[in-house]
């Protein structure tokens, strides 16, 4: 029984940590950094972002993005791929870790608010003519955020730069002048789904 449980656990961890090959779309587009469901899309007018039920205000200072800013919240469940990919070609201009509490992402009533409460990592990527941000958010089960990059490092669109253990959330921050190609409620695929063009 113990051996079976160990094999089952190992198989589950291998499944969670998989990173299938993705077909990265060419051209001046921004791809989803995460695999999951897009549960919220909001535009805010300031660089200080706090997530509430219907909007954001005053928690993370993201001065690299001039307001207005698009906020796209992707929720990952246990079946989704848990690696995060760079939305664009560029250079990591900022990476900042924020310790926090751990709340259960899958059972929370106000899922957007978890971005305020939970452990998170903000990564800003400066590309050609624009900067984008990715926030990795840890959940109750996902108490570990891993990043494979550091400030000053170059990344390619679709390149894996980090992962979150088990189900949680990823937030994509984009310049508000872009026209989005996605909407709340749809599934997105890391490195493949085009979120916007520039």
WOVEN-V22192 format. One record per helix or strand of 3 or more residues. SS is the DSSP state (H for helix, E for strand). FROM is the first residue (numbers start at 1). LEN is the number of residues. Records with the same first field share a line. If there is no record, write none. Layout:
BEGIN
SS = FROM-LEN + FROM-LEN
END
This chain:
BEGIN
H = 2-15 + 114-4
E = 29-3 + 36-9 + 48-4 + 56-6 + 69-7 + 83-3 + 90-9 + 120-7 + 131-7 + 145-3 + 160-5 + 169-7 + 194-4
END
